[in-house]
Amino acid sequence: MGNSQENKPNSILIKDGNFLDMQGVLRVDDFDKDEINLATNLGPLIIKGHELHIAQLLLEEEKLAVEGEISSVCFAEPKPKKQGGFFKRLTK
C-alpha cells in the first residue's frame, strides 16, 4: 500500500494565460491580487500574476479555479521548521 496522497488527483490546467483550474489543493495559505500561496498534495505552490481572483474554491473536492493574468506557477520548497525560537538563535 502506498501513501494516500499518491492516489489523489493532481492537475493544473491554464487556459489562455488568464484562467487556472487545479485539483489537489489542500488549503489557501495567503492571497492577494498578485500572488496566491497554496498547500497542495505535492507541496507548497505559488501562483503569481496580476488582478488574480479566486473564482472557485472547493476544499472538500480539493479544487481551485483562479481568474486573472497568470504569469507563473511554481512549486516552492517547504520552509524548514526552525529548532528553538528567536532567542535560542540569538544565544548561539
Rosetta blueprint (number, residue, H / E / L):
1 M L
2 G L
3 N L
4 S H
5 Q H
6 E H
7 N H
8 K L
9 P L
10 N L
11 S E
12 I E
13 L E
14 I E
15 K E
16 D L
17 G L
18 N L
19 F E
20 L E
21 D E
22 M E
23 Q E
24 G L
25 V E
26 L E
27 R E
28 V E
29 D E
30 D E
31 F E
32 D L
33 K L
34 D L
35 E E
36 I E
37 N E
38 L E
39 A E
40 T E
41 N L
42 L L
43 G E
44 P E
45 L E
46 I E
47 I E
48 K E
49 G E
50 H E
51 E E
52 L E
53 H E
54 I E
55 A E
56 Q E
57 L E
58 L E
59 L H
60 E H
61 E H
62 E L
63 K E
64 L E
65 A E
66 V E
67 E E
68 G E
69 E E
70 I E
71 S E
72 S E
73 V E
74 C E
75 F E
76 A L
77 E L
78 P L
79 K L
80 P L
81 K L
82 K L
83 Q L
84 G L
85 G L
86 F H
87 F H
88 K H
89 R H
90 L H
91 T L
92 K L
